[in-house]
Amino acid sequence: MVHALMSVSRIPTRQRIVNTALELFASKGITETTTRQIADFAQVNEVTLFRHFGNKHGLLLAVLQECLQKYLVLAQVGESFMVSDMSTQSDLRRFLKYYIQSSLRALESVPELMRSLVGEAGQYPLESRQALAQGINQVNQTIATAIHDVLVNSRLQYSLPPIKLANLLNTCILGYAVITLTSDVQAIWSDRDEFISTLVDMFVQDVSPLTQAQPIIDIPAETVREILLQAKKCGAKDYAIAYLLFGAGISAIDITRLRLKDYQIQSNHGILSTKDATGNTRSVPINQKILGHRYGSATNNPLSVYLKNRKNDLKNDLKDRKNDDIETMFVSGDCKPLSLEEIEQIWERWTQPYRNLDGSPLTINQARHTWCIEMLARGIDADSFCIISGIKPKELHAYQIRLNEKLAIDKAIALDS
């Protein structure tokens, strides 16, 4: 029930209208709720509602974005609470069960809103459908990161990449919720626990333990230089991404989460702020010199050039876009955040001509390995390295072994000179 006597002085008008609309949509459905009812309960004039949102569909779009953002925050909080403790296959089961149960509870807590969304989807404008899809993609990216971290912590591997697992998992959850709210679900599933157990079993049965630790394979300096040149030929965005991969050692997942505000200039040096799946934030300096070659300065480098070009390209479109559309650092052609798949495709575009010594293609993780080895070779102490890289102390040994191998080879070669 909507509380008509809500305190109106402490809540901004726009937020009060969104909150009221969400309550009414959830209790009465979208069709049965009128803009006049929303305005009355929110204690505003209906003209004010139209001034803020244009029409009912514009208000619905704002409500959907609000719901998705709240769900995204809840998902991140849940993951930060659980992921760091995961170390076995049974922990993976526990994580999946927790996430499925929490998601179903969230969806079923607003039954009328869900039924209306399904029943009236054909009437929504393209903007609303795109916003909903973008929100779902954000949730998928968050869960993909959590699944990746659980697999790493548990020393497990899966035949599909984490983002595809997250897409499939959330599709199953949404499908079950829709069936529950629109038909007799017991004709398909005897109860919710049976569905959850079956879904968890389906995901876990293809999980297998890692037979050995992932080898640390860095990329030779001359190849890194050629890759950066290839990226530069592909355009400013590609060049900026390559610059961050080799100059800051961040992962592809980190790149998908970067926002414009995460890049700052401090003490004549570029600094990135990144956040992992558990919510921990770390600051990473961007090296202006990569394997002996300098790539500009703090204020004039591949990233700053890309951001300047991007600002100019979007200038004419800003009036038609929401803030969330332009705050993401790296976007695709339709101004949506770059996905993991797109970044991997970009990497393949630069590195296709090159191979490792065993003939295997270069992987994007090798850029991070290369950066780590270079940082250690420059003499950074172990504690500082773990802080800026996000690598756990127990994982540091493998990088130190690889560095020692490289140093030993360099010393042996020097004997011939």
LINZIBEL-V710904 format. One record per residue. N is the residue number from 0. RES is the residue in one small letter. PSI is psi in radians with two decimals (none if undefined). D_CENTER is the distance of its C-alpha to the mean C-alpha in Angstrom with 2 decimals. Layout:
n=N res=RES psi=PSI d_center=D_CENTER
n=N res=RES psi=PSI d_center=D_CENTER
This chain:
n=0 res=m psi=2.41 d_center=35.15
n=1 res=v psi=2.35 d_center=34.39
n=2 res=h psi=1.83 d_center=35.95
n=3 res=a psi=-0.39 d_center=38.10
n=4 res=l psi=0.45 d_center=39.11
n=5 res=m psi=2.62 d_center=35.68
n=6 res=s psi=2.00 d_center=35.89
n=7 res=v psi=-0.24 d_center=35.28
n=8 res=s psi=-0.43 d_center=35.89
n=9 res=r psi=-0.20 d_center=32.77
n=10 res=i psi=2.19 d_center=30.14
n=11 res=p psi=2.60 d_center=29.52
n=12 res=t psi=-0.81 d_center=30.96
n=13 res=r psi=-0.79 d_center=27.82
n=14 res=q psi=-0.62 d_center=25.94
n=15 res=r psi=-0.67 d_center=29.16
n=16 res=i psi=-0.75 d_center=29.35
n=17 res=v psi=-0.78 d_center=25.78
n=18 res=n psi=-0.75 d_center=26.52
n=19 res=t psi=-0.76 d_center=29.84
n=20 res=a psi=-0.73 d_center=28.57
n=21 res=l psi=-0.77 d_center=26.03
n=22 res=e psi=-0.77 d_center=28.93
n=23 res=l psi=-0.75 d_center=31.27
n=24 res=f psi=-0.70 d_center=28.95
n=25 res=a psi=-0.56 d_center=28.19
n=26 res=s psi=-0.54 d_center=31.90
n=27 res=k psi=-0.29 d_center=33.64
n=28 res=g psi=2.83 d_center=31.26
n=29 res=i psi=-0.78 d_center=30.26
n=30 res=t psi=-0.74 d_center=33.49
n=31 res=e psi=-0.15 d_center=35.78
n=32 res=t psi=2.25 d_center=34.29
n=33 res=t psi=2.78 d_center=35.76
n=34 res=t psi=-0.52 d_center=34.77
n=35 res=r psi=-0.73 d_center=38.13
n=36 res=q psi=-0.76 d_center=37.31
n=37 res=i psi=-0.79 d_center=33.98
n=38 res=a psi=-0.72 d_center=35.76
n=39 res=d psi=-0.84 d_center=38.59
n=40 res=f psi=-0.57 d_center=36.51
n=41 res=a psi=-0.09 d_center=34.37
n=42 res=q psi=0.82 d_center=37.72
n=43 res=v psi=2.89 d_center=37.12
n=44 res=n psi=2.53 d_center=38.93
n=45 res=e psi=-0.54 d_center=37.59
n=46 res=v psi=-0.63 d_center=37.81
n=47 res=t psi=-0.72 d_center=35.34
n=48 res=l psi=-0.81 d_center=32.83
n=49 res=f psi=-0.60 d_center=33.35
n=50 res=r psi=-0.62 d_center=33.08
n=51 res=h psi=-0.65 d_center=29.60
n=52 res=f psi=-0.11 d_center=28.19
n=53 res=g psi=-0.99 d_center=30.70
n=54 res=n psi=-3.02 d_center=31.26
n=55 res=k psi=-0.66 d_center=30.23
n=56 res=h psi=-0.61 d_center=27.45
n=57 res=g psi=-0.67 d_center=26.00
n=58 res=l psi=-0.72 d_center=26.19
n=59 res=l psi=-0.70 d_center=24.59
n=60 res=l psi=-0.77 d_center=21.60
n=61 res=a psi=-0.68 d_center=21.30
n=62 res=v psi=-0.76 d_center=21.73
n=63 res=l psi=-0.76 d_center=19.00
n=64 res=q psi=-0.67 d_center=16.49
n=65 res=e psi=-0.80 d_center=17.89
n=66 res=c psi=-0.76 d_center=17.61
n=67 res=l psi=-0.67 d_center=14.00
n=68 res=q psi=-0.70 d_center=13.12
n=69 res=k psi=-0.72 d_center=15.49
n=70 res=y psi=-0.68 d_center=14.13
n=71 res=l psi=-0.72 d_center=10.55
n=72 res=v psi=-0.77 d_center=12.44
n=73 res=l psi=-0.72 d_center=14.64
n=74 res=a psi=-0.76 d_center=12.11
n=75 res=q psi=-0.67 d_center=10.69
n=76 res=v psi=-0.77 d_center=14.40
n=77 res=g psi=-0.73 d_center=15.45
n=78 res=e psi=-0.77 d_center=13.20
n=79 res=s psi=-0.48 d_center=14.33
n=80 res=f psi=-0.55 d_center=17.80
n=81 res=m psi=-0.71 d_center=17.84
n=82 res=v psi=-0.69 d_center=15.72
n=83 res=s psi=-0.35 d_center=17.82
n=84 res=d psi=-0.08 d_center=20.91
n=85 res=m psi=2.27 d_center=20.07
n=86 res=s psi=-0.05 d_center=22.47
n=87 res=t psi=2.99 d_center=24.14
n=88 res=q psi=-0.59 d_center=23.84
n=89 res=s psi=-0.54 d_center=25.21
n=90 res=d psi=-0.64 d_center=22.38
n=91 res=l psi=-0.74 d_center=19.94
n=92 res=r psi=-0.77 d_center=22.21
n=93 res=r psi=-0.71 d_center=22.20
n=94 res=f psi=-0.83 d_center=18.41
n=95 res=l psi=-0.75 d_center=18.30
n=96 res=k psi=-0.75 d_center=21.35
n=97 res=y psi=-0.80 d_center=20.06
n=98 res=y psi=-0.75 d_center=16.85
n=99 res=i psi=-0.80 d_center=19.01
n=100 res=q psi=-0.78 d_center=21.71
n=101 res=s psi=-0.71 d_center=19.61
n=102 res=s psi=-0.77 d_center=17.98
n=103 res=l psi=-0.70 d_center=21.48
n=104 res=r psi=-0.72 d_center=23.02
n=105 res=a psi=-0.76 d_center=20.66
n=106 res=l psi=-0.68 d_center=21.37
n=107 res=e psi=-0.11 d_center=25.05
n=108 res=s psi=-0.26 d_center=25.56
n=109 res=v psi=1.14 d_center=25.73
n=110 res=p psi=-0.75 d_center=27.82
n=111 res=e psi=-0.64 d_center=29.52
n=112 res=l psi=-0.76 d_center=26.38
n=113 res=m psi=-0.78 d_center=24.91
n=114 res=r psi=-0.71 d_center=28.29
n=115 res=s psi=-0.71 d_center=28.53
n=116 res=l psi=-0.72 d_center=25.11
n=117 res=v psi=-0.84 d_center=26.24
n=118 res=g psi=-0.46 d_center=29.81
n=119 res=e psi=0.18 d_center=29.28
n=120 res=a psi=-0.61 d_center=26.24
n=121 res=g psi=-0.28 d_center=28.65
n=122 res=q psi=-0.17 d_center=29.77
n=123 res=y psi=2.51 d_center=26.49
n=124 res=p psi=2.82 d_center=26.14
n=125 res=l psi=-0.65 d_center=23.62
n=126 res=e psi=-0.73 d_center=21.67
n=127 res=s psi=-0.74 d_center=21.16
n=128 res=r psi=-0.69 d_center=20.11
n=129 res=q psi=-0.70 d_center=17.56
n=130 res=a psi=-0.71 d_center=16.11
n=131 res=l psi=-0.76 d_center=16.01
n=132 res=a psi=-0.70 d_center=14.32
n=133 res=q psi=-0.70 d_center=11.58
n=134 res=g psi=-0.73 d_center=11.16
n=135 res=i psi=-0.67 d_center=11.22
n=136 res=n psi=-0.65 d_center=8.54
n=137 res=q psi=-0.75 d_center=6.18
n=138 res=v psi=-0.77 d_center=7.85
n=139 res=n psi=-0.72 d_center=7.71
n=140 res=q psi=-0.72 d_center=4.10
n=141 res=t psi=-0.80 d_center=4.99
n=142 res=i psi=-0.59 d_center=8.27
n=143 res=a psi=-0.74 d_center=7.74
n=144 res=t psi=-0.74 d_center=6.87
n=145 res=a psi=-0.77 d_center=9.87
n=146 res=i psi=-0.75 d_center=11.95
n=147 res=h psi=-0.80 d_center=11.64
n=148 res=d psi=-0.64 d_center=12.83
n=149 res=v psi=-0.78 d_center=15.49
n=150 res=l psi=-0.72 d_center=16.77
n=151 res=v psi=-0.85 d_center=17.06
n=152 res=n psi=-0.57 d_center=18.79
n=153 res=s psi=-0.01 d_center=20.98
n=154 res=r psi=0.85 d_center=21.81
n=155 res=l psi=2.81 d_center=21.14
n=156 res=q psi=2.72 d_center=20.10
n=157 res=y psi=2.63 d_center=19.34
n=158 res=s psi=-0.39 d_center=20.54
n=159 res=l psi=2.64 d_center=17.39
n=160 res=p psi=2.67 d_center=13.94
n=161 res=p psi=-0.62 d_center=11.44
n=162 res=i psi=-0.63 d_center=9.53
n=163 res=k psi=-0.62 d_center=13.10
n=164 res=l psi=-0.76 d_center=14.00
n=165 res=a psi=-0.74 d_center=11.38
n=166 res=n psi=-0.80 d_center=12.59
n=167 res=l psi=-0.74 d_center=16.11
n=168 res=l psi=-0.84 d_center=15.93
n=169 res=n psi=-0.54 d_center=14.85
n=170 res=t psi=-0.75 d_center=17.38
n=171 res=c psi=-0.73 d_center=20.02
n=172 res=i psi=-0.82 d_center=19.38
n=173 res=l psi=-0.70 d_center=19.62
n=174 res=g psi=-0.76 d_center=22.63
n=175 res=y psi=-0.73 d_center=24.41
n=176 res=a psi=-0.73 d_center=23.94
n=177 res=v psi=-0.76 d_center=25.38
n=178 res=i psi=-0.74 d_center=28.26
n=179 res=t psi=-0.70 d_center=28.97
n=180 res=l psi=-0.21 d_center=29.26
n=181 res=t psi=-0.08 d_center=31.21
n=182 res=s psi=-3.04 d_center=33.50
n=183 res=d psi=1.64 d_center=35.23
n=184 res=v psi=-0.45 d_center=32.51
n=185 res=q psi=-0.29 d_center=35.17
n=186 res=a psi=-0.29 d_center=36.62
n=187 res=i psi=-0.86 d_center=33.56
n=188 res=w psi=2.31 d_center=32.37
n=189 res=s psi=-0.62 d_center=34.99
n=190 res=d psi=3.01 d_center=32.60
n=191 res=r psi=-0.71 d_center=28.99
n=192 res=d psi=-0.65 d_center=29.29
n=193 res=e psi=-0.76 d_center=30.37
n=194 res=f psi=-0.82 d_center=27.34
n=195 res=i psi=-0.78 d_center=24.91
n=196 res=s psi=-0.72 d_center=26.93
n=197 res=t psi=-0.74 d_center=27.08
n=198 res=l psi=-0.75 d_center=23.36
n=199 res=v psi=-0.78 d_center=22.69
n=200 res=d psi=-0.72 d_center=25.54
n=201 res=m psi=-0.67 d_center=24.20
n=202 res=f psi=-0.63 d_center=20.92
n=203 res=v psi=-0.47 d_center=22.66
n=204 res=q psi=-0.40 d_center=25.66
n=205 res=d psi=0.10 d_center=23.96
n=206 res=v psi=2.42 d_center=22.62
n=207 res=s psi=2.65 d_center=24.85
n=208 res=p psi=2.59 d_center=25.31
n=209 res=l psi=2.27 d_center=24.71
n=210 res=t psi=-0.50 d_center=28.16
n=211 res=q psi=2.81 d_center=27.60
n=212 res=a psi=2.56 d_center=25.19
n=213 res=q psi=2.20 d_center=23.12
n=214 res=p psi=2.59 d_center=25.47
n=215 res=i psi=1.87 d_center=24.72
n=216 res=i psi=1.88 d_center=25.43
n=217 res=d psi=2.99 d_center=25.24
n=218 res=i psi=2.34 d_center=26.13
n=219 res=p psi=2.62 d_center=29.54
n=220 res=a psi=-0.74 d_center=29.83
n=221 res=e psi=-0.59 d_center=31.56
n=222 res=t psi=-0.69 d_center=28.91
n=223 res=v psi=-0.75 d_center=26.14
n=224 res=r psi=-0.76 d_center=28.35
n=225 res=e psi=-0.67 d_center=28.76
n=226 res=i psi=-0.76 d_center=25.06
n=227 res=l psi=-0.63 d_center=24.46
n=228 res=l psi=-0.70 d_center=27.41
n=229 res=q psi=-0.75 d_center=26.08
n=230 res=a psi=-0.70 d_center=22.78
n=231 res=k psi=-0.69 d_center=24.97
n=232 res=k psi=-0.47 d_center=26.98
n=233 res=c psi=-0.21 d_center=23.98
n=234 res=g psi=2.96 d_center=23.30
n=235 res=a psi=-0.67 d_center=21.96
n=236 res=k psi=-0.83 d_center=18.25
n=237 res=d psi=-0.77 d_center=18.67
n=238 res=y psi=-0.70 d_center=20.85
n=239 res=a psi=-0.72 d_center=18.46
n=240 res=i psi=-0.78 d_center=15.64
n=241 res=a psi=-0.69 d_center=18.43
n=242 res=y psi=-0.72 d_center=19.73
n=243 res=l psi=-0.65 d_center=16.63
n=244 res=l psi=-0.79 d_center=16.37
n=245 res=f psi=-0.38 d_center=20.06
n=246 res=g psi=-0.31 d_center=20.71
n=247 res=a psi=-0.18 d_center=18.06
n=248 res=g psi=0.41 d_center=17.06
n=249 res=i psi=2.79 d_center=13.30
n=250 res=s psi=2.98 d_center=11.29
n=251 res=a psi=-0.66 d_center=9.49
n=252 res=i psi=-0.71 d_center=6.16
n=253 res=d psi=-0.72 d_center=7.39
n=254 res=i psi=-0.68 d_center=8.28
n=255 res=t psi=-0.41 d_center=5.30
n=256 res=r psi=-0.07 d_center=4.82
n=257 res=l psi=2.41 d_center=8.62
n=258 res=r psi=2.83 d_center=10.91
n=259 res=l psi=-0.65 d_center=14.57
n=260 res=k psi=-0.19 d_center=15.84
n=261 res=d psi=-0.10 d_center=14.21
n=262 res=y psi=2.13 d_center=16.95
n=263 res=q psi=2.75 d_center=20.47
n=264 res=i psi=2.12 d_center=23.87
n=265 res=q psi=2.25 d_center=25.68
n=266 res=s psi=0.80 d_center=29.07
n=267 res=n psi=0.64 d_center=28.95
n=268 res=h psi=2.48 d_center=25.76
n=269 res=g psi=2.33 d_center=22.16
n=270 res=i psi=2.31 d_center=19.77
n=271 res=l psi=2.48 d_center=15.97
n=272 res=s psi=2.08 d_center=14.33
n=273 res=t psi=2.71 d_center=11.21
n=274 res=k psi=2.31 d_center=9.92
n=275 res=d psi=-3.07 d_center=9.54
n=276 res=a psi=-0.42 d_center=8.95
n=277 res=t psi=0.08 d_center=12.42
n=278 res=g psi=0.00 d_center=12.01
n=279 res=n psi=2.33 d_center=14.20
n=280 res=t psi=2.41 d_center=14.20
n=281 res=r psi=2.62 d_center=15.99
n=282 res=s psi=2.34 d_center=17.64
n=283 res=v psi=2.12 d_center=18.06
n=284 res=p psi=2.50 d_center=20.94
n=285 res=i psi=2.02 d_center=20.76
n=286 res=n psi=2.21 d_center=23.90
n=287 res=q psi=-0.38 d_center=26.10
n=288 res=k psi=2.17 d_center=28.01
n=289 res=i psi=1.98 d_center=26.47
n=290 res=l psi=0.80 d_center=28.97
n=291 res=g psi=-0.10 d_center=31.92
n=292 res=h psi=2.29 d_center=30.96
n=293 res=r psi=2.40 d_center=30.06
n=294 res=y psi=1.23 d_center=27.48
n=295 res=g psi=-2.75 d_center=28.62
n=296 res=s psi=-3.06 d_center=28.55
n=297 res=a psi=-0.61 d_center=26.36
n=298 res=t psi=-0.14 d_center=26.93
n=299 res=n psi=1.58 d_center=27.37
n=300 res=n psi=3.06 d_center=24.95
n=301 res=p psi=-0.63 d_center=22.68
n=302 res=l psi=-0.79 d_center=19.75
n=303 res=s psi=-0.63 d_center=22.19
n=304 res=v psi=-0.77 d_center=23.82
n=305 res=y psi=-0.81 d_center=20.69
n=306 res=l psi=-0.62 d_center=19.79
n=307 res=k psi=-0.77 d_center=23.45
n=308 res=n psi=-0.71 d_center=23.57
n=309 res=r psi=-0.69 d_center=20.48
n=310 res=k psi=-0.73 d_center=22.13
n=311 res=n psi=-0.68 d_center=25.32
n=312 res=d psi=-0.60 d_center=23.88
n=313 res=l psi=-0.15 d_center=22.30
n=314 res=k psi=-0.71 d_center=25.33
n=315 res=n psi=-0.25 d_center=27.17
n=316 res=d psi=-0.09 d_center=24.35
n=317 res=l psi=-0.57 d_center=23.36
n=318 res=k psi=-0.48 d_center=25.84
n=319 res=d psi=0.04 d_center=24.28
n=320 res=r psi=2.64 d_center=20.61
n=321 res=k psi=2.79 d_center=18.80
n=322 res=n psi=-0.65 d_center=17.44
n=323 res=d psi=-0.45 d_center=13.82
n=324 res=d psi=-0.43 d_center=14.44
n=325 res=i psi=-0.05 d_center=15.52
n=326 res=e psi=-0.39 d_center=13.64
n=327 res=t psi=2.40 d_center=10.65
n=328 res=m psi=-0.83 d_center=12.12
n=329 res=f psi=2.11 d_center=11.73
n=330 res=v psi=2.77 d_center=12.52
n=331 res=s psi=-3.01 d_center=14.31
n=332 res=g psi=-0.50 d_center=17.95
n=333 res=d psi=0.34 d_center=17.53
n=334 res=c psi=0.39 d_center=15.50
n=335 res=k psi=2.65 d_center=12.28
n=336 res=p psi=2.44 d_center=8.96
n=337 res=l psi=2.40 d_center=9.22
n=338 res=s psi=2.94 d_center=7.83
n=339 res=l psi=-0.72 d_center=8.30
n=340 res=e psi=-0.70 d_center=11.73
n=341 res=e psi=-0.69 d_center=12.66
n=342 res=i psi=-0.69 d_center=12.11
n=343 res=e psi=-0.64 d_center=14.14
n=344 res=q psi=-0.68 d_center=16.68
n=345 res=i psi=-0.77 d_center=17.04
n=346 res=w psi=-0.80 d_center=17.71
n=347 res=e psi=-0.57 d_center=20.28
n=348 res=r psi=-0.66 d_center=21.92
n=349 res=w psi=-0.64 d_center=22.79
n=350 res=t psi=0.03 d_center=23.70
n=351 res=q psi=-0.66 d_center=25.57
n=352 res=p psi=-0.19 d_center=29.00
n=353 res=y psi=2.66 d_center=28.34
n=354 res=r psi=2.74 d_center=28.64
n=355 res=n psi=3.01 d_center=28.83
n=356 res=l psi=-0.53 d_center=32.35
n=357 res=d psi=0.09 d_center=32.18
n=358 res=g psi=-0.08 d_center=31.32
n=359 res=s psi=2.64 d_center=27.71
n=360 res=p psi=2.68 d_center=25.09
n=361 res=l psi=2.39 d_center=23.00
n=362 res=t psi=2.75 d_center=19.48
n=363 res=i psi=-0.45 d_center=16.58
n=364 res=n psi=-0.44 d_center=16.72
n=365 res=q psi=-0.41 d_center=20.23
n=366 res=a psi=-0.73 d_center=19.23
n=367 res=r psi=-0.73 d_center=17.94
n=368 res=h psi=-0.74 d_center=21.13
n=369 res=t psi=-0.77 d_center=23.20
n=370 res=w psi=-0.76 d_center=21.94
n=371 res=c psi=-0.81 d_center=22.58
n=372 res=i psi=-0.72 d_center=26.04
n=373 res=e psi=-0.74 d_center=26.87
n=374 res=m psi=-0.76 d_center=26.04
n=375 res=l psi=-0.66 d_center=28.25
n=376 res=a psi=-0.51 d_center=30.90
n=377 res=r psi=-0.18 d_center=31.12
n=378 res=g psi=0.23 d_center=32.16
n=379 res=i psi=2.45 d_center=29.36
n=380 res=d psi=2.77 d_center=30.22
n=381 res=a psi=-0.76 d_center=28.33
n=382 res=d psi=-0.80 d_center=27.25
n=383 res=s psi=-0.69 d_center=25.89
n=384 res=f psi=-0.80 d_center=24.10
n=385 res=c psi=-0.61 d_center=22.31
n=386 res=i psi=-0.86 d_center=21.34
n=387 res=i psi=-0.43 d_center=19.78
n=388 res=s psi=-0.41 d_center=18.28
n=389 res=g psi=0.09 d_center=16.91
n=390 res=i psi=2.37 d_center=19.09
n=391 res=k psi=2.57 d_center=21.26
n=392 res=p psi=-0.62 d_center=24.99
n=393 res=k psi=-0.31 d_center=25.81
n=394 res=e psi=-0.18 d_center=23.67
n=395 res=l psi=-0.55 d_center=25.43
n=396 res=h psi=-0.72 d_center=28.60
n=397 res=a psi=-0.66 d_center=27.33
n=398 res=y psi=-0.66 d_center=26.43
n=399 res=q psi=-0.64 d_center=29.82
n=400 res=i psi=-0.80 d_center=31.61
n=401 res=r psi=-0.69 d_center=30.13
n=402 res=l psi=-0.75 d_center=31.10
n=403 res=n psi=-0.66 d_center=34.58
n=404 res=e psi=-0.80 d_center=34.95
n=405 res=k psi=-0.74 d_center=34.24
n=406 res=l psi=-0.68 d_center=36.64
n=407 res=a psi=-0.73 d_center=39.28
n=408 res=i psi=-0.75 d_center=39.14
n=409 res=d psi=-0.67 d_center=39.44
n=410 res=k psi=-0.68 d_center=42.45
n=411 res=a psi=-0.68 d_center=44.07
n=412 res=i psi=-0.66 d_center=43.71
n=413 res=a psi=-0.39 d_center=45.18
n=414 res=l psi=-0.41 d_center=48.33
n=415 res=d psi=-0.23 d_center=49.24
n=416 res=s psi=none d_center=49.22
